[in-house]
Amino acid sequence: MAASRSAAAARRRVLELFQFDCRLECYTLEAKRKYGYFVLLVLHRGLIKARLDARIQRQARRLVVKNLWLEPDARVTAANDIRQAISRFAEWQDAESVLFEQMPAELRPH
């Protein structure tokens, strides 16, 4: 979702494009959030497969993944692709490392 759009317009657009209902929770009280402050959607082959709550630590040049949620219909075969997408996102943010605080067991490297 583009930050310059209103939250309501972006939510309608995602619903229209992906038949996926999402909510920008930065305007929601922390105790009432389902996911996180600013959750990014993870696309894989044109479908939303996961939600990512992350922040960048600029000084440490590290992307901290606070949590990652797989969507109910996401197949675990996409796990490697999701990890690669997060690594590419970290590089785009000029991060040298990624720290996962929480993640589904299906996505943990074996």
Contacts in CASP RR format, 6 or more apart in sequence:
PFRMAT RR
TARGET T0000
AUTHOR 0000-0000-0000
METHOD contacts of the structure
MODEL  1
MAASRSAAAARRRVLELFQFDCRLECYTLEAKRKYGYFVLLVLHRGLIKA
RLDARIQRQARRLVVKNLWLEPDARVTAANDIRQAISRFAEWQDAESVLF
EQMPAELRPH
1 7 0 8 1.000
1 10 0 8 1.000
1 11 0 8 1.000
1 13 0 8 1.000
1 14 0 8 1.000
1 22 0 8 1.000
1 24 0 8 1.000
1 41 0 8 1.000
2 10 0 8 1.000
5 13 0 8 1.000
7 23 0 8 1.000
7 24 0 8 1.000
7 27 0 8 1.000
10 24 0 8 1.000
11 21 0 8 1.000
11 22 0 8 1.000
11 23 0 8 1.000
11 24 0 8 1.000
14 20 0 8 1.000
14 21 0 8 1.000
14 22 0 8 1.000
14 41 0 8 1.000
15 21 0 8 1.000
15 22 0 8 1.000
18 47 0 8 1.000
18 48 0 8 1.000
20 41 0 8 1.000
20 48 0 8 1.000
22 39 0 8 1.000
22 41 0 8 1.000
22 51 0 8 1.000
23 34 0 8 1.000
24 38 0 8 1.000
25 33 0 8 1.000
25 34 0 8 1.000
25 35 0 8 1.000
25 36 0 8 1.000
25 37 0 8 1.000
25 38 0 8 1.000
25 39 0 8 1.000
26 37 0 8 1.000
26 38 0 8 1.000
30 37 0 8 1.000
35 51 0 8 1.000
35 53 0 8 1.000
35 67 0 8 1.000
35 69 0 8 1.000
36 53 0 8 1.000
36 66 0 8 1.000
36 67 0 8 1.000
37 53 0 8 1.000
38 53 0 8 1.000
39 51 0 8 1.000
39 52 0 8 1.000
39 53 0 8 1.000
40 51 0 8 1.000
40 52 0 8 1.000
40 53 0 8 1.000
40 54 0 8 1.000
40 89 0 8 1.000
41 48 0 8 1.000
41 50 0 8 1.000
41 51 0 8 1.000
41 52 0 8 1.000
42 48 0 8 1.000
42 49 0 8 1.000
42 50 0 8 1.000
42 51 0 8 1.000
42 52 0 8 1.000
42 82 0 8 1.000
42 85 0 8 1.000
42 86 0 8 1.000
43 49 0 8 1.000
43 85 0 8 1.000
44 50 0 8 1.000
44 74 0 8 1.000
44 78 0 8 1.000
44 81 0 8 1.000
44 82 0 8 1.000
44 85 0 8 1.000
45 78 0 8 1.000
48 71 0 8 1.000
49 70 0 8 1.000
49 71 0 8 1.000
49 74 0 8 1.000
49 78 0 8 1.000
49 82 0 8 1.000
50 68 0 8 1.000
50 69 0 8 1.000
50 70 0 8 1.000
50 71 0 8 1.000
50 74 0 8 1.000
50 82 0 8 1.000
51 68 0 8 1.000
51 69 0 8 1.000
51 71 0 8 1.000
52 65 0 8 1.000
52 67 0 8 1.000
52 68 0 8 1.000
52 86 0 8 1.000
52 89 0 8 1.000
53 65 0 8 1.000
53 66 0 8 1.000
53 67 0 8 1.000
53 68 0 8 1.000
54 63 0 8 1.000
54 64 0 8 1.000
54 65 0 8 1.000
54 66 0 8 1.000
54 86 0 8 1.000
54 89 0 8 1.000
55 63 0 8 1.000
55 64 0 8 1.000
55 66 0 8 1.000
56 62 0 8 1.000
56 63 0 8 1.000
56 64 0 8 1.000
56 93 0 8 1.000
56 95 0 8 1.000
57 63 0 8 1.000
57 64 0 8 1.000
57 95 0 8 1.000
60 97 0 8 1.000
61 94 0 8 1.000
61 95 0 8 1.000
61 96 0 8 1.000
61 97 0 8 1.000
62 95 0 8 1.000
62 96 0 8 1.000
62 97 0 8 1.000
62 98 0 8 1.000
62 99 0 8 1.000
63 86 0 8 1.000
63 89 0 8 1.000
63 90 0 8 1.000
63 93 0 8 1.000
63 95 0 8 1.000
63 97 0 8 1.000
63 98 0 8 1.000
63 99 0 8 1.000
64 98 0 8 1.000
64 99 0 8 1.000
64 101 0 8 1.000
65 86 0 8 1.000
65 98 0 8 1.000
65 99 0 8 1.000
65 100 0 8 1.000
65 101 0 8 1.000
65 102 0 8 1.000
65 103 0 8 1.000
66 101 0 8 1.000
66 102 0 8 1.000
67 101 0 8 1.000
67 102 0 8 1.000
67 103 0 8 1.000
68 82 0 8 1.000
68 86 0 8 1.000
68 100 0 8 1.000
68 102 0 8 1.000
68 103 0 8 1.000
68 104 0 8 1.000
68 107 0 8 1.000
69 104 0 8 1.000
70 104 0 8 1.000
70 106 0 8 1.000
70 107 0 8 1.000
76 106 0 8 1.000
76 107 0 8 1.000
79 106 0 8 1.000
79 107 0 8 1.000
82 107 0 8 1.000
83 107 0 8 1.000
83 109 0 8 1.000
86 98 0 8 1.000
87 98 0 8 1.000
90 97 0 8 1.000
90 98 0 8 1.000
END
